[in-house]
Structures are given as C-alpha cells and as structure tokens.
C-alpha cells in the first residue's frame, strides 16, 4: 500500500502514540509539521495554527490590497481563526 501524505492532528502525546503504532506496521517517513495542505499554507504558532494563502498573492499586487476589517473567531477547541 502506498499513501502519499497523512496528516495526524491532535495532542502531541496522541500524535506520538499514533506515529509509534504506524511505524511498527508500515514503512514510513515523518516529514514533520504540515506546511501546505489542499492549497492552504499552515504556520504553526505557539497560540495555534495560522491558515492563509499568502503564496497566491503576487508581489505586484501587495500594496493594492486593502483590508477594511479583520474578524477573529474563537471556536470551542481554542483555535483562533483570523
């Protein structure tokens, strides 16, 4: 069986436990934290994960972009979406 990518999400202890079980059953390589997934950029910060698409902004358009308002939403899991 070949799996291209597998993202394991959860508390660090749970991730380590899942990784240990998977490495016993399958040949695998740990590529570390996900940086890109489904066209989204993921930045791992001490306060949570910041999801954005900055890679799609071309340098010639920076400065033309205006933000009127930024809204932050805190969900039940403590993640902040901006």
C-alpha positions in Angstrom: 0.0 0.0 0.0 1.2 3.5 -0.8 -0.1 6.6 0.9 1.1 9.9 -0.5 0.5 12.0 2.6 -1.1 11.5 6.0 -1.8 14.4 8.4 -2.2 13.4 12.0 -3.9 16.0 14.1 -4.3 16.1 17.9 -2.4 16.5 21.1 1.3 15.8 20.9 1.0 12.6 23.1 -1.7 11.2 20.8 0.3 12.1 17.7 3.4 10.3 19.1 1.4 7.2 20.0 -0.2 7.1 16.5 3.2 7.6 14.9 4.7 4.7 17.0 1.9 2.3 16.1 2.1 3.2 12.4 5.9 2.8 12.2 5.5 -0.7 13.7 3.1 -1.7 10.9 4.3 0.3 7.9 7.5 1.7 6.4 7.1 5.4 6.7 8.9 8.7 6.8 8.0 11.5 9.2 8.1 14.8 7.2 7.4 17.0 10.3 4.6 19.6 10.6 2.4 20.2 7.6 3.3 23.5 5.8 0.9 23.2 2.8 -2.3 21.2 2.5 -5.0 21.5 -0.2 -3.7 24.9 -1.3 -3.6 26.3 2.2 -0.4 27.5 4.0 -0.2 26.4 7.6 2.0 28.2 10.1 2.4 26.6 13.5 2.5 29.2 16.2 2.6 28.9 20.0 -1.0 30.1 20.1 -2.3 27.8 17.4 -2.2 27.3 13.7 -2.5 30.2 11.3 -4.0 29.2 7.9 -3.6 31.5 4.9 -2.9 31.7 1.2 -0.1 34.2 1.1 1.7 32.1 -1.6 -1.1 33.0 -4.0 -0.5 36.8 -3.7 1.8 38.1 -6.4 4.4 40.7 -5.4 2.9 43.2 -7.9 -0.4 43.1 -6.0 0.8 43.7 -2.5 0.0 47.4 -1.7 -3.1 47.3 -3.9 -4.8 45.1 -1.3 -6.8 46.9 1.3 -8.4 45.3 4.4 -11.3 47.0 5.9 -11.8 44.8 8.9 -10.3 41.7 10.5 -12.6 39.4 12.4 -11.3 36.9 14.9 -13.4 33.8 15.8 -12.5 31.6 18.7 -14.1 28.1 18.4 -14.8 25.6 21.1 -11.3 24.0 20.7 -9.4 27.2 21.5 -8.3 27.8 17.9 -8.4 31.3 16.6 -9.3 32.0 13.0 -8.4 35.4 11.6 
